[in-house]
Amino acid sequence: MLSRRIIRINKKLCNGCGLCAKACHEGAIGIINGKAELLREDFCDGLGDCLPTCPTGAISFEDRKALAYDAKAVEDSKLPKPACSCPGSDTLIMQPSTSDYSDGKGMLSQWPVQIKLVSVKAPFYDGKGLLIASDCSAFACGSFHEDYIKGRTVIIGCPKLDNTDYSEKLAEIIKNNDITDILTIRMEVPCCSSLVKMTEEAIAESGKNIPMKVITLSRNGTVIL
């Protein structure tokens, strides 16, 4: 370790707004239990881009012994992470059920379906409509397969539980594939509204003029809107 200038965070003054973490291009700062924290000394370059963003004055400089700034480690941390090698993410094209379900199958024609696992480019998108549905919707509606999945590529997710913005990945899917139209199905609960917003943003970002329809289901599976 060497003596150098590095940031100091006064947790008593910190209000947990997260502005410092966003301003830190090296990723040295994170929010832990509602307070800003220096996660890695070797990611802090001591230039203090985070200081002027702090509304409470909780961040200052100090000179102390600390790990040297590691520019290579910072750059390496920004490289794309390896894709999940879990067998559950393997792309499959499947034969859906016959119309009377006598074969015991459902109407799903591809795998995977979770938005975190689906590829942004795959043959199962092309020439078909895309169904973007909340996780809960298929459990609420007994006729979900027949009414909504049949003939469509399926993507499911829950913005609240996943705590992420799907719009960027959805935009890539729309850009890279020949999708005819989009059906978004949400539940009546307020948190599901973000699924619709993310889909609308994705269509706009893709630059394509793709028709979109939204269906809202009640908790017992009936169509509200």
Secondary structure, DSSP 8 states (H G I E B T S, - for coil): -EEEEEEEE-TTT-----HHHHH-TT--EEEETTEEEE--GGG--SS-TTGGG-TT--EEEEEEEE----HHHHHHHTS-------GGG--EE-----TT-TTS--S--EE--BTTTS-SS-TTTTTEEEEEEETTHHHH-TTHIIIIITTEEEEEE-HHHHTS--HHHHHHHHHHS-EEEEEEEEESSGGGHHHHHHHHHHHHHHT----EEEEEE-TTS-B--
